Amino acid sequence: MPQIIPIRDLKNTSEISEMCKNAAEPIFITKNGYGDMVIMSMEMYEKKMFLLDAYARLDAAEEQVKQGKILDADKALSDLKNKYNV
């Protein structure tokens, strides 16, 4: 279940920092009862950014397959072996 805290609680910076490190998901900050911000630990941020990058690369690969921009695996490996004398 997501954690939701009011913006006034951001005054307790060390407590908020600890909450972010221990949270399994981002923490939502409200202002006047409405969503205003989201905070998370650096570790969680890096994981999220890694996943976004992976998803973007998968989308690009799927698009290339749809466009027919594919190579035969055996030929590609053979070309690499010949290029690098392996």
Contacts in CASP RR format, 6 or more apart in sequence:
PFRMAT RR
TARGET T0000
AUTHOR 0000-0000-0000
METHOD contacts of the structure
MODEL  1
MPQIIPIRDLKNTSEISEMCKNAAEPIFITKNGYGDMVIMSMEMYEKKMF
LLDAYARLDAAEEQVKQGKILDADKALSDLKNKYNV
2 25 0 8 1.000
2 26 0 8 1.000
2 27 0 8 1.000
2 28 0 8 1.000
3 19 0 8 1.000
3 23 0 8 1.000
3 25 0 8 1.000
3 27 0 8 1.000
3 28 0 8 1.000
4 27 0 8 1.000
4 28 0 8 1.000
4 29 0 8 1.000
4 30 0 8 1.000
5 16 0 8 1.000
5 19 0 8 1.000
5 27 0 8 1.000
5 28 0 8 1.000
5 29 0 8 1.000
5 30 0 8 1.000
6 29 0 8 1.000
6 30 0 8 1.000
6 31 0 8 1.000
6 33 0 8 1.000
7 29 0 8 1.000
7 30 0 8 1.000
7 31 0 8 1.000
7 36 0 8 1.000
7 37 0 8 1.000
9 15 0 8 1.000
9 16 0 8 1.000
10 16 0 8 1.000
10 29 0 8 1.000
16 27 0 8 1.000
16 39 0 8 1.000
19 27 0 8 1.000
20 27 0 8 1.000
20 39 0 8 1.000
20 40 0 8 1.000
20 41 0 8 1.000
20 44 0 8 1.000
21 41 0 8 1.000
21 43 0 8 1.000
23 40 0 8 1.000
23 41 0 8 1.000
23 44 0 8 1.000
25 40 0 8 1.000
25 44 0 8 1.000
26 38 0 8 1.000
26 39 0 8 1.000
26 40 0 8 1.000
26 44 0 8 1.000
27 38 0 8 1.000
27 39 0 8 1.000
27 40 0 8 1.000
28 35 0 8 1.000
28 37 0 8 1.000
28 38 0 8 1.000
29 35 0 8 1.000
29 36 0 8 1.000
29 37 0 8 1.000
29 38 0 8 1.000
29 39 0 8 1.000
30 36 0 8 1.000
31 37 0 8 1.000
40 48 0 8 1.000
64 70 0 8 1.000
80 86 0 8 1.000
END
